Amino acid sequence: MAGVLSHGVLLSGSNSSTTDYINLTDTGGHNESTSALLRSTAFKVCVLCVLIPIPVFAILGNLLIVASVGRFRNIQTPTNSFIVSLAMADFLVAVLVMPFSLVRSGVQERAEHA
């Protein structure tokens, strides 16, 4: 019997019939230092440096696909029209969802630890 609980994990080994429970809400020991690291400004800056290029590359890449199919007549096929449709949907997600999601997760992080 293996499963995930709300604040813990149930583990069962394949070689044993016992079930172990790990409490993930334990605040003793190294968990406080880990929590402080996750709240540090340097860690947040590093995470943002990794996450911000994702919507930028998504926007540029999808615009390149749409512009290429629109510009060159020989690749305007029914199959590529589906690719352009997918690129437009991905472009809209990159423009309308990803930036707000990044901001929301940053604000939510600060609100939880305030």
Sequence and secondary structure as in RCSB ss.txt:
>XXXX:A:sequence
MAGVLSHGVLLSGSNSSTTDYINLTDTGGHNESTSALLRSTAFKVCVLCVLIPIPVFAILGNLLIVASVGRFRNI
QTPTNSFIVSLAMADFLVAVLVMPFSLVRSGVQERAEHA
>XXXX:A:secstr
  EE SSEEEEE SS S EEEEETT  STTHHHHHHHHHSHHHHHHHHHHHTHHHHHHHHHHHHHHHHHHH GGG
  HHHHHHHHHHHHHHHHHHHTHHHHHHHHHHHHHHHH 
